[in-house]
Amino acid sequence: MPSNVEEEYDVIFAGGGTAACITAGRTAAQFPHLRILLLEKGPSTENKLEHIQPGQFSKLLATSPALEIYSSDKSPHVNGKQLGIFAGKCVGGGSSVNCTQYNLPAKSDLDAWEVEYNNPGWGSENLIPLMRKMETWMATEHGALRGTEGPLIVSYGPQLLDIGTHFMKAGASIDKSVRPLAQEANNFGPSSVNVFYPLPKWISPSGRRSDAAHHYIYNSRHHERNIHLIPHATVLRVHIEDARATGVEFSIPDQTPIYVRAKHLVVVSAGALGSPLILERSGIGSQESLRQAGVDVVVDLPGVGENYQDHPLLLMPYKADDSVQTYDALTSGDHMEWKKEGEKWKSNGTGLLGTNGVDAAIKLRPLENELAHMPRAFMDEWNRKLNQQTDKPLLWLCPQSGSPFRFEKASGQKFSCASMFLAHPISKGRIHIRSNSAEVPPRFECEYLSNEFDVLALQWGYKKTREIFQRMACHRGIYEPAHPHLPCIPNPTLPVNADEPETVYTEEEDKVINEWIRNSICSASHSLGTCAMKPRDTGGVVDSRLNVYGVQGLKVVDLSIAPSNVTSNTYSTAAVIGEKAAMIIAEDLQHVGCCEEL
């Protein structure tokens, strides 16, 4: 065992992502004499520019060892493709590599966790105050729902780009009375739906990413004192003796596996794609999955790895006028542009590296007159799931200032790119180990678009998006290679008038769009649900205090515990899970007498 690793810690975190950093940081502050071990599979992010400068997110997606790509099994629902789903693999997890978009869930999303899945204390009444606790709001005037003293800063960043303004004006010009402009759309209720609004960011006004790693761990005085952080540490399994978690086995490069004991608690926090795999390698899961992988069954818990959910994403690039500022030169690898923007940021935090180029959004929900034209396969699910919950959008749509793709045949062309995800897909998947080795990729059936509702929802969204973008002042036509082939549908190369009638599509054109959706769908990397917090007899893995069923001293703390999906970019959801978990763990530790050590 390396000399700096102790044989025993009070609390061990198996994973060092967003929720783990927040829970560990809060726990260390409240119990300064506890020894806390934080094991992270990926690298440190401390003071690294690629994790501090928000504008480097696109570069991270292309090249970074701080991201892990989980490849799904081939699926007929996406025409036989494998999909790659990103997950943060670094200290801070997704908060250290994401696009920093501030987008909160609906009230009904949170209330479902409490009421529908029988989790006392996990509804909006308890979680919204924790969201205030974790943030310092600097975007607009402080409202009753915004925090003022939290570790995470929310603002519009140091600058806004033109494409966001064009998007809001164009969208509101189509539906002036029913989809107007608004200043805010994160108020948890129906007023946040169907309004075009400037998008806040997890970015400070000085152009720095507001991540969990720096704001709960690295910048904390407890970091060096009672948190032992080990990067590049792959958790192999949790050891369980007499139905109690006693420690963790992990590996680091060029070392034999290391076992450390946990005096009070093991917290599995490796994300929705990592945590179920750790549980299964530890013997916790369905008998069938474990035996197929050659793992002895410790606890038969069939819900482990099931209930996988995400936000299926479509990216739709449109040609933009050369006068607008975009990230296209940075995406194409223009070294002079990177140097210029780096100098701006170093000087005062401004420029493209100090923001993310996503400056507006809308939470889209069909209106009654639009629903009248929807097919029955859509309406059946709509009426069953979403019709009565008017705070839930169907889709979340924003404009990106530049294309995330490099188009060799369009060198020098500037783009605006529509980024649209399905907020509440019906399709659900699963992820399970194939082997007891952490080196063997899992069996991952993500099941995107396995329910027709999801395709029809995205089809409606594609049409609506096209109407908005072709009315933007910077519009210069669709980029045809990245759109469905619809030769009879106009492709104007200048903005159309706001009062232009919306395009009518034939059944054959709808089929073309649907096929394009199956070929083009990707992931928003908002994975959740695979260790669901709900009753054991309904497929639950943890109870409302995050305890794994059948094992004492073992909790799960990350997005995997979400029993149902949320209308949000999931940093906010992971963060509030971390805050709530810190409260629960503090109560447990006080119950066993840890408060006497203060």
Disulfide bonds with the S-S distance in Angstrom:
none
